[in-house]
Structure formats: C-alpha cells, structure tokens
C-alpha cells in the first residue's frame, strides 16, 4: 500500500480497479479490505458494477497507516 496519503477526490466515484491503483495494491487485496470492512463499495444501478468514493479510499488508508 502507498505510504503517503492517496491523492484522490473525496467526492468522486472509483471502481475496485481504480481504488487498487490509487492504493498501489492488487485488486484482490482491495476485495479483502472490503470483506474485512475496511472499505465499503456500493452497486451501480446501471451495469451492476461496484464503486466506492474517494473518502472511503482515504478512510481505508488511514485505518491501515494511522
């Protein structure tokens, strides 16, 4: 995981892949964080894809590093 605070817009939406790129971890690691309750994802109505917010990504990073 990236050791500095992730640079992402707290109000923007990010897919699992994008969240993994921001945190500099594998997509499967983000899935494990989701199962552990570290990061929350919501489901888009159109297409049924999962997304999270930048605020959730920062919260997950803070839970790991602070």
Buried (B, 14 or more C-beta within 10 A) or exposed (E): EBEEEBEBEEEEBBBBEBBBBBBEBEEEBBBEBBEEEBBBBEEEEEEEEBBBBBBBBBBBBEEBEE
